Amino acid sequence: MERIPILKMGEFLLVTIQVDMHDQLALTLQDDLTEKIVKWHAHGVLIDISALEMVDSFIGRMLSNIANMARLLDAETVVVGMQPSVAITLVELGMPMKGIRTALDVEKGMGALQASLNASRNVGGDGSTDF
Amino acid sequence: MPHNRLQEVLQKHEDSLLKDWLALQAATAGRRPSAAEEQKSAAQSREFLATLRQATEQGAGGDIARPEWASAREFLNAVSAARAKSGSTPTQTAMFIFSLKEPLFQRLRQEIGDGPELSSELWNATTILDRLGLYTMESFSRTREEVISRQQQELLELSTPVVRLWDNVLALPLIGTLDSARTQIVMQNLLEAIVETRSDIAVIDITGVPTVDTLVAQHLLKTVAAARLMGADCIISGIRPQIAQTIIHLGVNLQDVITKATLADAFAIALQRTGYTISRRAAPAAR
């Protein structure tokens, strides 16, 4: 069965979506991801959608759902690498996805996750704040 | 031959017709034309009378779409295009043709005398001149529309630059009224520039936007939301006091967006966010 790979990178999980999403795939991803967050004690999830040229309301809702599920398990979600055309589409669809954090690429997303993790553990010491 | 009379008159009275017509044109212009203008309109009028005569000689009737009128149409196209570009009013352009009626009808009457033939001849002549006049107006407004659409295009091209202020800080100075078409281009340019430069912060400066209504505010919010989805924060700067009042009166919610009064303030906060501090090397010399 088709699956979206979930990679462990330190305390974070990296999910790269490269194929067209459909219902079954989304459900499988939600199952796998929640399971792995618990299994590996992950504190952050990076979802890379830079390969997606087209996004509909279904994928938008799926991303929101995943972010909310991860938050329940104490992991923060960052969606990275959204294409300009995709961003415009989502806004025009009226889905600004207020609850989700975003970053330009995986590197920046990872930096943001690390920064907020440090801040919450209060061991950062570099005065970085969550924004 | 139904059109012989018109052709006869045009041939026989060409010079006096031209003279009266020019006088009428000058009278309707409302101001004294310069010598160059006078010469030009005399030349145009003479040429028009010649093409009109040619057309009637070929037996052309009231249907000006026929090939006999081709040269007349071409000539009128050129004249009205030139007038549209030189800023003549529609009335002035239309009167070029319509002022020919009075002298022409006079001559027709002179030739034919009162009678049943006169009214049918007058009808013929007036049909032709009316249609030619309408044709002139059509091509006049077509030229105008071409000018307008070209200017719109130019405005779109020149007014949406994205500039790089600092590492990872972009600025988008907006100038002129924002409509849907422009916003689309602005949004696209900004988002593409964000990807290209990997910028975290974009400053949208609306100092040059004359008015902000709900639609413009909506467009701004959309742009901000789209940039946020890609992982960049937007700061809106250059909000003039009047515009701040308007936004609140309209009930537009800009709470979720960082707003600053000036571009300088926005730049300062952008630098702070990207981890830079500004400091002076030495105290300024006392003056």
Interface residues (C-beta under 8 A of the other chain):
Chain A: V78 V79 V80 M82 Q83 P84 V86 A87 I88 L90 V91 E92 P96 M97 T102 A103 L104 D105 K108 G109 F131
Chain B: M187 Q188 L191 E192 I194 V195 R198 S199 D200 K222 A225 A226 A227 R228 L229 M230 G231 A232 D233 R273
